[in-house]
Amino acid sequence: MEIRIDPAEVTFDDKGLVPAIVQDAVSKEVLTLAYMNEESLQKTLETGETWFWSRSRQELWHKGATSGNTQKVVSIALDCDRDAVLVQVQPKGPACHTGEYTCFHYHAGEEGERAGEDPFTIIRQLESLIAEREAKRPEGSYTTYLFDQGLDKILKKVGEEAAEVIIAAKNRSHEELTYETADLLFHLLVLLRESRLPLDRVLAELDGRHGK
């Protein structure tokens, strides 16, 4: 766990609380906004799992104590005003009490409206969806099947899809190559999720090479 925070420097409000933004360390999806007091922050640092203060119940709250959906802390950072904390975690199951992967699952606007959208947005959306599938493990989902089968199965699929891309390219078929490349990208994102390797690190490596 990387701690970039000195508890003594945190500015708590007049109720002794500080907002805590919880973020998936791999997909970068914001999972929830909760509150910590001094004791819950200390317990989070000591145990390596998230603890909060419940404003409704007026008591300490260990995330996942009842549901089993705990959050392993990867890093904790303090914002520039020292009155908010960012907690990056590896979630074990959904973050929301509704069973959703993230508490921020309501989206404004028309479903499927993509006018003017960056074409690479789908990669981020797919990364988030894969993270959600791993957390919730919905029955009948192919992604759930891959995670349940484990690393060897995922590696086998990556190898198979890479071979299919090669064959499609040799066949000089744009349609076939498009389809097989999409399959390969999907399985690579699943592999990155299983390996707890953020896509950002891969992109940073590419950026570094480009800079050279």
Backbone as CSV, one residue per row, in Angstrom:
resi,resn,N_x,N_y,N_z,CA_x,CA_y,CA_z,C_x,C_y,C_z
1,MET,0.847,-1.194,0.000,0.000,0.000,0.000,0.880,1.241,0.000
2,GLU,0.591,2.142,-0.934,1.335,3.396,-1.038,0.577,4.491,-0.292
3,ILE,1.182,5.028,0.736,0.530,6.062,1.541,1.168,7.406,1.235
4,ARG,0.386,8.258,0.581,0.874,9.606,0.275,0.071,10.611,1.098
5,ILE,-0.003,10.325,2.394,-0.851,11.132,3.253,-0.328,11.081,4.681
6,ASP,-0.326,12.207,5.346,-0.009,12.285,6.765,-1.319,12.595,7.481
7,PRO,-1.859,11.644,8.265,-3.146,11.868,8.928,-3.206,13.168,9.720
8,ALA,-2.054,13.604,10.205,-2.033,14.838,11.001,-2.287,16.072,10.144
9,GLU,-2.115,15.936,8.828,-2.294,17.074,7.928,-3.697,17.168,7.349
10,VAL,-4.539,16.166,7.606,-5.893,16.159,7.054,-6.757,17.207,7.747
11,THR,-7.477,17.982,6.941,-8.392,18.987,7.491,-9.795,18.399,7.548
12,PHE,-10.242,18.059,8.738,-11.599,17.541,8.915,-12.566,18.710,9.061
13,ASP,-13.834,18.498,8.665,-14.822,19.574,8.784,-15.289,19.720,10.232
14,ASP,-16.288,20.574,10.435,-16.724,20.845,11.811,-17.407,19.654,12.459
15,LYS,-17.721,18.616,11.657,-18.289,17.378,12.209,-17.223,16.293,12.354
16,GLY,-15.982,16.663,12.074,-14.882,15.717,12.218,-14.770,14.744,11.059
17,LEU,-15.289,15.146,9.878,-15.303,14.251,8.727,-14.516,14.827,7.555
18,VAL,-14.072,13.924,6.693,-13.403,14.320,5.446,-13.967,13.427,4.337
19,PRO,-14.338,13.997,3.162,-14.839,13.166,2.069,-13.739,12.278,1.507
20,ALA,-14.109,11.038,1.194,-13.167,10.072,0.643,-13.693,9.574,-0.703
21,ILE,-12.967,9.880,-1.757,-13.311,9.391,-3.091,-12.624,8.048,-3.275
22,VAL,-13.422,7.017,-3.541,-12.872,5.672,-3.707,-12.856,5.331,-5.191
23,GLN,-11.676,4.950,-5.681,-11.465,4.725,-7.110,-10.857,3.348,-7.339
24,ASP,-11.341,2.653,-8.358,-10.743,1.379,-8.749,-9.323,1.666,-9.250
25,ALA,-8.343,1.048,-8.648,-6.945,1.337,-8.977,-6.584,0.908,-10.394
26,VAL,-7.344,-0.033,-10.965,-7.021,-0.532,-12.300,-7.810,0.198,-13.376
27,SER,-9.142,0.171,-13.274,-9.967,0.785,-14.318,-10.079,2.296,-14.179
28,LYS,-9.729,2.829,-12.994,-9.829,4.257,-12.669,-11.286,4.724,-12.522
29,GLU,-12.224,3.780,-12.513,-13.625,4.128,-12.309,-13.823,4.606,-10.869
30,VAL,-14.564,5.707,-10.702,-14.902,6.168,-9.362,-15.999,5.260,-8.819
31,LEU,-15.750,4.633,-7.680,-16.675,3.644,-7.129,-17.692,4.245,-6.176
32,THR,-17.250,5.163,-5.337,-18.175,5.749,-4.378,-17.567,6.997,-3.745
33,LEU,-18.413,7.772,-3.126,-17.983,8.903,-2.294,-18.489,8.624,-0.894
34,ALA,-17.591,8.487,0.052,-17.962,8.211,1.435,-17.243,9.225,2.327
35,TYR,-17.387,9.030,3.634,-16.756,9.964,4.580,-15.962,9.193,5.617
36,MET,-14.854,9.785,6.006,-14.007,9.212,7.047,-13.869,10.202,8.189
37,ASN,-13.802,9.660,9.400,-13.358,10.486,10.522,-11.937,10.043,10.863
38,GLU,-11.371,10.606,11.885,-9.970,10.310,12.209,-9.769,8.835,12.505
39,GLU,-10.737,8.223,13.210,-10.595,6.817,13.585,-10.699,5.896,12.371
40,SER,-11.666,6.155,11.484,-11.822,5.292,10.312,-10.635,5.427,9.357
41,LEU,-10.087,6.634,9.254,-8.898,6.827,8.434,-7.734,6.027,9.002
42,GLN,-7.584,6.063,10.315,-6.498,5.323,10.955,-6.669,3.821,10.760
43,LYS,-7.917,3.337,10.875,-8.182,1.910,10.676,-7.909,1.499,9.229
44,THR,-8.225,2.383,8.299,-7.939,2.114,6.891,-6.440,1.957,6.672
45,LEU,-5.667,2.842,7.267,-4.219,2.785,7.135,-3.639,1.543,7.816
46,GLU,-4.214,1.154,8.940,-3.696,0.019,9.707,-4.041,-1.321,9.076
47,THR,-5.283,-1.443,8.560,-5.763,-2.744,8.070,-5.551,-2.946,6.579
48,GLY,-5.382,-1.847,5.821,-5.237,-1.973,4.381,-6.554,-2.202,3.667
49,GLU,-7.677,-2.036,4.377,-9.006,-2.103,3.778,-9.777,-0.848,4.175
50,THR,-10.775,-0.485,3.375,-11.478,0.775,3.616,-12.423,0.699,4.816
51,TRP,-12.336,1.735,5.626,-13.244,1.975,6.755,-13.790,3.394,6.599
52,PHE,-15.074,3.561,6.911,-15.705,4.864,6.795,-16.517,5.180,8.042
53,TRP,-17.035,6.402,8.069,-17.968,6.800,9.120,-19.348,6.937,8.496
54,SER,-20.312,6.180,9.013,-21.677,6.244,8.503,-22.398,7.432,9.133
55,ARG,-22.770,8.405,8.318,-23.467,9.590,8.831,-24.896,9.266,9.231
56,SER,-25.497,8.267,8.593,-26.876,7.905,8.926,-26.959,7.068,10.202
57,ARG,-25.997,6.140,10.370,-26.014,5.263,11.543,-25.150,5.793,12.686
58,GLN,-24.329,6.807,12.357,-23.436,7.390,13.354,-22.530,6.333,13.991
59,GLU,-21.863,5.579,13.102,-20.952,4.549,13.588,-19.904,4.228,12.533
60,LEU,-18.811,3.592,12.973,-17.781,3.149,12.045,-18.335,2.081,11.112
61,TRP,-17.822,2.051,9.902,-18.335,1.129,8.898,-17.157,0.541,8.124
62,HIS,-16.969,-0.768,8.259,-15.936,-1.488,7.519,-16.556,-1.985,6.224
63,LYS,-16.159,-1.434,5.094,-16.730,-1.808,3.818,-16.536,-3.295,3.559
64,GLY,-17.659,-4.000,3.332,-17.615,-5.424,3.034,-17.710,-6.324,4.245
65,ALA,-17.827,-5.756,5.440,-17.887,-6.577,6.658,-19.083,-7.527,6.619
66,THR,-20.183,-7.063,6.032,-21.390,-7.893,5.939,-21.493,-8.584,4.591
67,SER,-21.266,-7.839,3.522,-21.451,-8.367,2.169,-20.275,-9.203,1.667
68,GLY,-19.103,-8.970,2.239,-17.896,-9.628,1.734,-17.218,-8.847,0.618
69,ASN,-17.840,-7.729,0.210,-17.293,-6.916,-0.884,-16.283,-5.898,-0.352
70,THR,-15.190,-6.414,0.151,-14.175,-5.553,0.741,-13.388,-4.817,-0.344
71,GLN,-12.633,-3.822,0.088,-11.816,-3.037,-0.825,-10.391,-2.983,-0.285
72,LYS,-9.471,-3.623,-1.004,-8.066,-3.619,-0.604,-7.429,-2.306,-1.062
73,VAL,-6.859,-1.580,-0.132,-6.299,-0.264,-0.438,-4.956,-0.408,-1.146
74,VAL,-4.842,0.297,-2.282,-3.596,0.331,-3.038,-2.816,1.602,-2.708
75,SER,-3.516,2.725,-2.633,-2.857,3.980,-2.286,-3.863,4.954,-1.703
76,ILE,-3.359,5.887,-0.910,-4.183,6.958,-0.352,-3.438,8.267,-0.557
77,ALA,-4.143,9.249,-1.109,-3.532,10.552,-1.355,-4.441,11.659,-0.831
78,LEU,-3.834,12.782,-0.514,-4.543,13.948,0.016,-4.569,15.025,-1.058
79,ASP,-5.702,15.727,-1.197,-5.781,16.759,-2.231,-5.031,18.019,-1.799
80,CYS,-4.979,19.000,-2.721,-4.148,20.185,-2.494,-4.622,21.029,-1.316
81,ASP,-5.928,21.005,-1.033,-6.466,21.763,0.105,-6.464,20.963,1.400
82,ARG,-6.065,19.702,1.285,-5.968,18.797,2.444,-7.314,18.553,3.120
83,ASP,-8.398,18.676,2.332,-9.722,18.450,2.922,-10.517,17.399,2.145
84,ALA,-9.810,16.548,1.406,-10.421,15.413,0.714,-9.334,14.380,0.461
85,VAL,-9.717,13.099,0.493,-8.744,12.036,0.248,-9.192,11.195,-0.948
86,LEU,-8.213,10.701,-1.679,-8.452,9.790,-2.791,-7.904,8.427,-2.397
87,VAL,-8.788,7.434,-2.375,-8.395,6.084,-1.980,-8.516,5.176,-3.193
88,GLN,-7.389,4.689,-3.695,-7.405,3.744,-4.801,-7.411,2.332,-4.243
89,VAL,-8.316,1.504,-4.766,-8.525,0.180,-4.180,-8.594,-0.905,-5.251
90,GLN,-8.449,-2.135,-4.786,-8.783,-3.308,-5.577,-10.065,-3.867,-4.966
91,PRO,-11.217,-3.655,-5.629,-12.486,-4.085,-5.034,-12.696,-5.587,-5.149
92,LYS,-13.230,-6.166,-4.099,-13.633,-7.565,-4.130,-15.158,-7.574,-4.171
93,GLY,-15.692,-7.484,-5.372,-17.140,-7.424,-5.522,-17.618,-5.999,-5.745
94,PRO,-18.931,-5.818,-5.911,-19.513,-4.504,-6.187,-19.279,-3.513,-5.059
95,ALA,-19.217,-2.234,-5.417,-19.045,-1.191,-4.407,-20.380,-0.694,-3.868
96,CYS,-21.430,-0.764,-4.703,-22.728,-0.186,-4.339,-23.601,-1.187,-3.594
97,HIS,-24.394,-0.693,-2.644,-25.280,-1.574,-1.880,-26.382,-2.174,-2.757
98,THR,-26.588,-1.586,-3.965,-27.591,-2.107,-4.892,-27.086,-3.308,-5.672
99,GLY,-25.784,-3.602,-5.529,-25.184,-4.687,-6.284,-24.486,-4.230,-7.544
100,GLU,-24.513,-2.904,-7.797,-23.817,-2.359,-8.956,-22.329,-2.232,-8.658
101,TYR,-21.527,-2.315,-9.714,-20.072,-2.203,-9.585,-19.662,-0.865,-8.970
102,THR,-20.328,0.213,-9.383,-20.051,1.540,-8.855,-21.339,2.197,-8.399
103,CYS,-21.231,3.070,-7.409,-22.408,3.817,-6.963,-22.856,4.831,-8.019
104,PHE,-21.954,5.185,-8.917,-22.266,6.168,-9.959,-22.700,5.448,-11.239
105,HIS,-23.839,4.751,-11.157,-24.289,3.960,-12.298,-25.484,4.571,-13.028
106,TYR,-25.896,5.769,-12.613,-26.947,6.467,-13.338,-26.305,7.438,-14.317
107,HIS,-26.767,7.427,-15.560,-26.175,8.269,-16.593,-27.227,9.181,-17.200
108,ALA,-26.925,10.471,-17.268,-27.840,11.430,-17.877,-27.730,11.361,-19.391
109,GLY,-28.788,11.761,-20.087,-28.761,11.802,-21.544,-29.340,10.553,-22.162
110,GLU,-29.475,10.580,-23.456,-30.061,9.463,-24.177,-29.101,8.292,-24.233
111,GLU,-29.647,7.096,-24.055,-28.853,5.878,-24.146,-28.341,5.702,-25.565
112,GLY,-27.047,5.451,-25.688,-26.484,5.176,-26.996,-26.154,6.416,-27.809
113,GLU,-26.328,7.593,-27.247,-26.039,8.806,-27.987,-24.534,9.040,-27.991
114,ARG,-23.899,9.019,-29.164,-22.453,9.033,-29.240,-21.926,10.106,-30.187
115,ALA,-22.795,11.073,-30.547,-22.382,12.097,-31.502,-21.180,12.870,-30.969
116,GLY,-20.139,12.986,-31.788,-18.969,13.756,-31.407,-18.085,13.085,-30.378
117,GLU,-18.369,11.837,-30.051,-17.603,11.147,-29.012,-16.265,10.680,-29.561
118,ASP,-15.233,10.768,-28.733,-13.917,10.269,-29.101,-14.031,8.768,-29.390
119,PRO,-13.591,8.308,-30.562,-13.738,6.886,-30.899,-12.995,5.963,-29.940
120,PHE,-11.993,6.484,-29.228,-11.254,5.648,-28.280,-11.965,5.536,-26.924
121,THR,-13.084,6.264,-26.785,-13.858,6.187,-25.544,-14.319,4.764,-25.274
122,ILE,-14.599,4.017,-26.333,-15.084,2.649,-26.166,-14.082,1.782,-25.413
123,ILE,-12.795,2.074,-25.565,-11.781,1.298,-24.854,-11.933,1.502,-23.351
124,ARG,-12.127,2.767,-22.930,-12.323,3.057,-21.513,-13.624,2.431,-21.008
125,GLN,-14.662,2.520,-21.840,-15.945,1.948,-21.433,-15.836,0.434,-21.292
126,LEU,-15.109,-0.184,-22.206,-14.937,-1.630,-22.140,-14.103,-2.033,-20.935
127,GLU,-13.079,-1.252,-20.632,-12.258,-1.523,-19.454,-13.108,-1.466,-18.192
128,SER,-13.994,-0.476,-18.112,-14.880,-0.336,-16.950,-15.883,-1.480,-16.888
129,LEU,-16.422,-1.874,-18.049,-17.385,-2.965,-18.084,-16.747,-4.273,-17.635
130,ILE,-15.514,-4.522,-18.071,-14.810,-5.735,-17.670,-14.570,-5.733,-16.157
131,ALA,-14.216,-4.568,-15.617,-14.030,-4.452,-14.166,-15.345,-4.742,-13.443
132,GLU,-16.440,-4.252,-13.990,-17.755,-4.503,-13.393,-18.112,-5.980,-13.443
133,ARG,-17.847,-6.611,-14.581,-18.143,-8.043,-14.710,-17.339,-8.866,-13.701
134,GLU,-16.081,-8.485,-13.503,-15.265,-9.231,-12.538,-15.811,-9.071,-11.127
135,ALA,-16.268,-7.863,-10.824,-16.765,-7.600,-9.472,-18.098,-8.298,-9.204
136,LYS,-19.014,-8.235,-10.173,-20.373,-8.735,-9.965,-20.559,-10.194,-10.369
137,ARG,-19.740,-10.673,-11.306,-19.804,-12.045,-11.812,-21.235,-12.463,-12.191
138,PRO,-21.885,-11.711,-13.099,-23.250,-12.084,-13.488,-23.280,-13.446,-14.174
139,GLU,-24.271,-14.255,-13.825,-24.399,-15.593,-14.395,-24.684,-15.501,-15.889
140,GLY,-24.031,-16.340,-16.669,-24.258,-16.377,-18.104,-23.360,-15.445,-18.898
141,SER,-22.574,-14.618,-18.219,-21.674,-13.686,-18.908,-20.398,-14.408,-19.335
142,TYR,-19.985,-14.176,-20.570,-18.743,-14.774,-21.062,-17.542,-14.259,-20.269
143,THR,-17.582,-12.975,-19.901,-16.482,-12.395,-19.133,-16.402,-13.048,-17.755
144,THR,-17.546,-13.290,-17.150,-17.579,-14.013,-15.874,-16.925,-15.382,-16.026
145,TYR,-17.276,-16.058,-17.111,-16.697,-17.386,-17.390,-15.175,-17.328,-17.443
146,LEU,-14.647,-16.314,-18.126,-13.196,-16.193,-18.236,-12.547,-15.993,-16.870
147,PHE,-13.120,-15.098,-16.060,-12.542,-14.847,-14.732,-12.674,-16.076,-13.831
148,ASP,-13.781,-16.795,-13.943,-13.966,-17.999,-13.131,-12.965,-19.087,-13.512
149,GLN,-12.643,-19.166,-14.801,-11.708,-20.184,-15.270,-10.263,-19.853,-14.902
150,GLY,-9.963,-18.555,-14.798,-8.646,-18.170,-14.318,-7.648,-17.802,-15.415
151,LEU,-6.424,-17.541,-14.979,-5.380,-16.993,-15.846,-5.071,-17.891,-17.040
152,ASP,-4.945,-19.186,-16.824,-4.562,-20.075,-17.924,-5.572,-20.016,-19.065
153,LYS,-6.861,-19.983,-18.726,-7.894,-19.911,-19.750,-7.815,-18.590,-20.510
154,ILE,-7.602,-17.505,-19.780,-7.504,-16.185,-20.405,-6.299,-16.136,-21.339
155,LEU,-5.162,-16.668,-20.893,-3.963,-16.698,-21.735,-4.190,-17.536,-22.998
156,LYS,-4.899,-18.647,-22.837,-5.208,-19.507,-23.987,-6.030,-18.737,-25.012
157,LYS,-7.008,-17.959,-24.530,-7.858,-17.186,-25.444,-7.057,-16.076,-26.133
158,VAL,-6.171,-15.427,-25.388,-5.332,-14.385,-26.003,-4.492,-14.990,-27.124
159,GLY,-3.908,-16.161,-26.865,-3.107,-16.835,-27.882,-3.931,-17.216,-29.104
160,GLU,-5.129,-17.741,-28.854,-6.002,-18.134,-29.962,-6.402,-16.926,-30.803
161,GLU,-6.762,-15.831,-30.124,-7.210,-14.642,-30.860,-6.049,-13.999,-31.623
162,ALA,-4.843,-14.048,-31.061,-3.678,-13.518,-31.775,-3.431,-14.313,-33.052
163,ALA,-3.603,-15.634,-32.955,-3.437,-16.484,-34.136,-4.500,-16.167,-35.184
164,GLU,-5.726,-15.901,-34.729,-6.811,-15.564,-35.655,-6.535,-14.239,-36.364
165,VAL,-5.924,-13.300,-35.653,-5.556,-12.027,-36.279,-4.534,-12.258,-37.387
166,ILE,-3.559,-13.102,-37.132,-2.531,-13.409,-38.125,-3.153,-14.040,-39.368
167,ILE,-4.055,-14.984,-39.136,-4.712,-15.661,-40.257,-5.547,-14.674,-41.074
168,ALA,-6.282,-13.811,-40.373,-7.124,-12.819,-41.045,-6.271,-11.877,-41.901
169,ALA,-5.125,-11.477,-41.371,-4.238,-10.587,-42.115,-3.680,-11.293,-43.358
170,LYS,-3.325,-12.567,-43.215,-2.815,-13.334,-44.347,-3.884,-13.520,-45.416
171,ASN,-5.155,-13.570,-44.983,-6.270,-13.736,-45.913,-6.631,-12.430,-46.623
172,ARG,-6.012,-11.327,-46.199,-6.266,-10.018,-46.790,-7.748,-9.634,-46.729
173,SER,-8.385,-10.003,-45.616,-9.804,-9.686,-45.445,-9.951,-8.612,-44.374
174,HIS,-10.350,-7.411,-44.791,-10.537,-6.334,-43.819,-11.637,-6.667,-42.820
175,GLU,-12.710,-7.263,-43.304,-13.831,-7.608,-42.426,-13.388,-8.616,-41.364
176,GLU,-12.696,-9.647,-41.801,-12.213,-10.682,-40.882,-11.182,-10.112,-39.914
177,LEU,-10.290,-9.272,-40.412,-9.245,-8.686,-39.560,-9.851,-7.740,-38.527
178,THR,-10.866,-6.985,-38.914,-11.553,-6.097,-37.971,-12.167,-6.901,-36.833
179,TYR,-12.871,-7.956,-37.185,-13.552,-8.792,-36.195,-12.557,-9.449,-35.245
180,GLU,-11.519,-10.035,-35.803,-10.548,-10.765,-34.968,-9.715,-9.810,-34.108
181,THR,-9.410,-8.619,-34.623,-8.669,-7.641,-33.826,-9.503,-7.181,-32.634
182,ALA,-10.806,-6.998,-32.851,-11.699,-6.622,-31.748,-11.701,-7.710,-30.678
183,ASP,-11.735,-8.971,-31.102,-11.686,-10.079,-30.145,-10.380,-10.066,-29.347
184,LEU,-9.273,-9.826,-30.040,-7.966,-9.813,-29.372,-7.877,-8.677,-28.363
185,LEU,-8.344,-7.485,-28.745,-8.310,-6.346,-27.822,-9.140,-6.625,-26.581
186,PHE,-10.318,-7.216,-26.766,-11.167,-7.545,-25.624,-10.444,-8.489,-24.668
187,HIS,-9.871,-9.556,-25.203,-9.218,-10.542,-24.329,-7.948,-9.971,-23.682
188,LEU,-7.270,-9.062,-24.357,-6.121,-8.392,-23.744,-6.560,-7.539,-22.556
189,LEU,-7.700,-6.854,-22.686,-8.210,-6.048,-21.575,-8.614,-6.933,-20.398
190,VAL,-9.173,-8.102,-20.694,-9.500,-9.050,-19.627,-8.221,-9.507,-18.924
191,LEU,-7.180,-9.780,-19.699,-5.892,-10.204,-19.122,-5.308,-9.105,-18.237
192,LEU,-5.360,-7.863,-18.699,-4.840,-6.761,-17.891,-5.601,-6.649,-16.580
193,ARG,-6.916,-6.817,-16.634,-7.727,-6.751,-15.411,-7.357,-7.876,-14.449
194,GLU,-7.222,-9.089,-14.976,-6.872,-10.228,-14.127,-5.504,-10.041,-13.504
195,SER,-4.610,-9.362,-14.243,-3.240,-9.143,-13.764,-3.109,-7.889,-12.912
196,ARG,-4.224,-7.161,-12.737,-4.230,-5.914,-11.957,-3.244,-4.895,-12.540
197,LEU,-3.183,-4.858,-13.859,-2.321,-3.910,-14.558,-3.196,-2.874,-15.261
198,PRO,-3.174,-1.619,-14.820,-3.998,-0.595,-15.458,-3.592,-0.361,-16.905
199,LEU,-4.575,-0.160,-17.750,-4.296,0.181,-19.149,-3.440,1.439,-19.238
200,ASP,-3.592,2.340,-18.267,-2.813,3.578,-18.253,-1.313,3.310,-18.291
201,ARG,-0.877,2.233,-17.644,0.556,1.929,-17.628,1.040,1.513,-19.006
202,VAL,0.208,0.788,-19.728,0.565,0.400,-21.091,0.624,1.632,-21.981
203,LEU,-0.368,2.518,-21.836,-0.395,3.739,-22.634,0.792,4.641,-22.300
204,ALA,1.171,4.676,-21.020,2.323,5.479,-20.615,3.604,4.932,-21.235
205,GLU,3.697,3.609,-21.331,4.869,2.984,-21.968,4.936,3.374,-23.446
206,LEU,3.779,3.354,-24.115,3.741,3.762,-25.520,4.116,5.231,-25.674
207,ASP,3.616,6.055,-24.770,3.913,7.478,-24.821,5.401,7.723,-24.618
208,GLY,5.995,6.969,-23.681,7.432,7.112,-23.435,8.253,6.720,-24.651
209,ARG,7.833,5.663,-25.317,8.550,5.240,-26.524,8.413,6.281,-27.632
210,HIS,7.212,6.850,-27.746,6.969,7.859,-28.763,7.846,9.102,-28.514
211,GLY,8.014,9.424,-27.230,8.839,10.582,-26.872,10.282,10.406,-27.249
212,LYS,10.732,9.150,-27.252,12.123,8.876,-27.620,12.329,8.959,-29.129
